[in-house]
């Protein structure tokens, strides 16, 4: 149980284009979704926290107009990287949390990650 | 600013030995502590979580928490080459479900 499906697993896009990353909770309701970014040999850095039906809360230094987060349902959250540039190339990971019940992973279930390369 | 510190390693241990991974955190109000394993290019996977002071054992893994010293550790007994990965310590605080991650310790188990 407690699976989060993240797609795509990797994507290459041209500079200036937009890329959408989806995370779906398959067998539980994700009341909260966390979006992380991880650069090579670095740790996971939280970008934003989104609660279903409300606007995302972005961490300091993360441009909300560049990284659009939608969490319109309890099972789907998307991150759109707009006008992507090479410096946006990174590993993006979502993590869903259901505060209603305890999932086996104690509530935090990670997606498999998306490797974004902007050329 | 909440901080989670880990020795980046690499930590090399021979197969069958005990690997000891350490983590310190700055927020004294932190309540939940997690150890994740991350293979290169993959997403983190949960190894253990711990809330209370003391030890928590799960198979070959033992998590140790000392809130007074703001210190959490992970022991891996009978280390296997498949344990070679980066181990991330993560902490969440009172009133916040956000996880703050350390930079991770790279473990290499030598056959």
Contacts between the chains, C-beta under 8 A, distances in Angstrom:
chain1	res1	chain2	res2	distance
A	6	B	43	7.8
A	32	B	97	6.7
A	34	B	98	6.8
A	34	B	99	7.3
A	42	B	103	6.6
A	43	B	88	6.5
A	43	B	101	4.5
A	43	B	102	6.1
A	43	B	103	4.3
A	43	B	104	5.6
A	44	B	44	7.1
A	44	B	88	7.1
A	44	B	99	8.0
A	44	B	101	4.6
A	45	B	101	7.8
A	46	B	98	6.0
A	46	B	99	7.4
A	46	B	100	7.7
A	49	B	98	6.2
A	91	B	41	7.7
A	93	B	43	5.4
A	93	B	44	7.6
A	95	B	99	7.6
A	97	B	97	6.0
A	99	B	97	7.1
A	105	B	46	4.6
A	106	B	32	7.5
A	106	B	34	7.5
A	106	B	46	7.2
A	106	B	49	4.8
A	107	B	97	7.7
A	108	B	34	7.5
A	108	B	46	7.3
A	108	B	99	6.6
A	110	B	43	4.7
A	110	B	44	5.6
A	110	B	45	7.4
A	111	B	43	6.3
A	112	B	42	7.3
A	112	B	43	5.0
A	113	B	41	7.9
A	113	B	42	6.9
A	113	B	43	4.3
A	115	B	41	7.2
